Amino acid sequence: MSSDAPAIELKGISKSFGPVQANKNISIRVAPGTIHGIIGENGAGKSTLMSILYGFYKADRGEIWINGTRTEIPDSQAAIAAGIGMVFQHFKLVENFTVLENVVLGAEDSGLLKPSLARARKELKMLAQEYELNVDPDARIDEIGVGRQQRVEILKALYRQADILILDEPTGVLTPAEADQLFRILHRLKEEGKTIILITHKLREIMEATDTVSVMRRGEMTATVKTAETSPEHLAELMVGRKVLLRVDKVPAKPGKTVLEVENLRVVDDKGVERLKGVDLTVRAGEILGIAGVAGNGQSELLEVLGGMREGAGTVRLNGAPLALSGPGSDGQARRAGGIAHVPEDRQREGLIMEFHAWENVAFGYHRDPAYQRGIFMNNAALRADTERKIEKFDVRPTDGWLSAKNFSGGNQQKIVVAREIERNPDLLLVGQPTRGVDIGAIEFIHKQIVALRDEGKAVLLVSVELEEIFSLSDRIAVMFDGHIMGERLPDETDEKELGLLMAGVSGEAA
């Protein structure tokens, strides 16, 4: 093994799933003791490539070299044996086990668990001190926050003696403060000689955390550059093949009358857990109110009850008229008839019927519109013509309305949903995670459509876990934590640190 050999070298990796080629002849070198970023649009092949490296998939062609030695990785156990650890976007932890039990699980010394736990406890203490990964070994996973859960995943990899760590979208569920702490940990790991591969779609994180960045587009590796020698704008252009406006270009809002009033809104879920605990907010015509917060703090329930997908209690008024929150008249059909459009958080489960044609999905929820009727039957010809118009206006690709929704990329699926809802000319648009899993080019387009609706004098309630998106789009920002509104701020009078404190449950006065 050469002393200057890459920690990882992939040579000519190709992988197909049926007719879809996810990776095309990819070669990449990752220097030891560095943080190497991999970015690319949704579906560019990043996760497939890392799944091959971690043994979840086997490449159709190509070679894997670890520290200068060609290595076969048929499964994750072989990857672990080769010194590779992976921290997944969705953690692989047993929630009713303790931290210590999760770390040991699958790496026991023998059939006797007690000696394994004793050794692991001693090892965890050393690792926690060395890498600032402090977490109570006796705490149950369901009793600690997601930031500490992520530390447990890193500890699991280090306990298995990983020298190479792969992190897949590691900040998706973290507050800004937790994300900052994570990157301090990663730099500490790097200082100790560990090699880190960071998969993220957040250009700011790439610029702040990495030494080198590789860009993927449509299953191919298009460029590898030193991070210090590039810029977010250049990386975005490499990702999509054209120049991209990274911030929304919008004029100041001109708020008008109050469109939505919410008072003491409460929601209890099917398990009897109170998810909304007396929410108060207003949204006016011609403004975007952004709801910031870590996922799982009531934002989803807020959208669902306002959109007629869930029952609640309290008072909600639209243009001064009360809305039913339970029983007859509280469903989505009534909401749409009353002037509320809703882009749900999960387009595939709630916004589209994946097996249906695009032209059928354009009518989803609006099938009783007189424009789509011919007597007692649907006027399919009118619906298909309307779909063609929306496809052209919203730049949906492919342009074939006969394709099933499942045959469109995530970004184009989202454009179909956004087109359907925005083109209803609603008084109020509810929009959840508008660009989740969407490539940069589609993000730019969707943001423009939301701002254009605002500029037409409509009210927009935006929920997003992406703080950059909240800052870029919102005219006012409300922060949710544990079912409460923690406070409101104007974007130009706050910053990510202050919002991060509110997102963590620190009161507005303390923040």
Sequence and secondary structure as in RCSB ss.txt:
>XXXX:A:sequence
MSSDAPAIELKGISKSFGPVQANKNISIRVAPGTIHGIIGENGAGKSTLMSILYGFYKADRGEIWINGTRTEIPD
SQAAIAAGIGMVFQHFKLVENFTVLENVVLGAEDSGLLKPSLARARKELKMLAQEYELNVDPDARIDEIGVGRQQ
RVEILKALYRQADILILDEPTGVLTPAEADQLFRILHRLKEEGKTIILITHKLREIMEATDTVSVMRRGEMTATV
KTAETSPEHLAELMVGRKVLLRVDKVPAKPGKTVLEVENLRVVDDKGVERLKGVDLTVRAGEILGIAGVAGNGQS
ELLEVLGGMREGAGTVRLNGAPLALSGPGSDGQARRAGGIAHVPEDRQREGLIMEFHAWENVAFGYHRDPAYQRG
IFMNNAALRADTERKIEKFDVRPTDGWLSAKNFSGGNQQKIVVAREIERNPDLLLVGQPTRGVDIGAIEFIHKQI
VALRDEGKAVLLVSVELEEIFSLSDRIAVMFDGHIMGERLPDETDEKELGLLMAGVSGEAA
>XXXX:A:secstr
  TT  SEEEEEEEEEETTEEEEEEEEEEE TT EEEEEE TTSSHHHHHHHHTTSS  SEEEEEETTEE    S
HHHHHHTTEEEE SS    TTSBHHHHHHTT  SSS HHHHHHHHHHHHHHHHHHHT    TTSBGGGS HHHHH
HHHHHHHHHTT SEEEEESTTTT  HHHHHHHHHHHHHHHHTT EEEEE S HHHHHHH SEEEEEETTEEEEEE
EGGG  HHHHHHHHHSS    S         SEEEEEEEEEEE TTS EEEEEEEEEEETTEEEEEE  TTSSHH
HHHHHHTTSS  EEEEEETTEE   SSTT SHHHHHHTTEEEE S IIIII  TTSBHHHHTTTTTTT GGGEET
TEE HHHHHHHHHHHHHHTT SS  TTSBGGGS HHHHHHHHHHHHHTT  SEEEEESTTTT  HHHHHHHHHHH
HHHHHTT EEEEE S HHHHHHH SEEEEEETTEEEEEE GGG  HHHHHHHHTT  TTT 
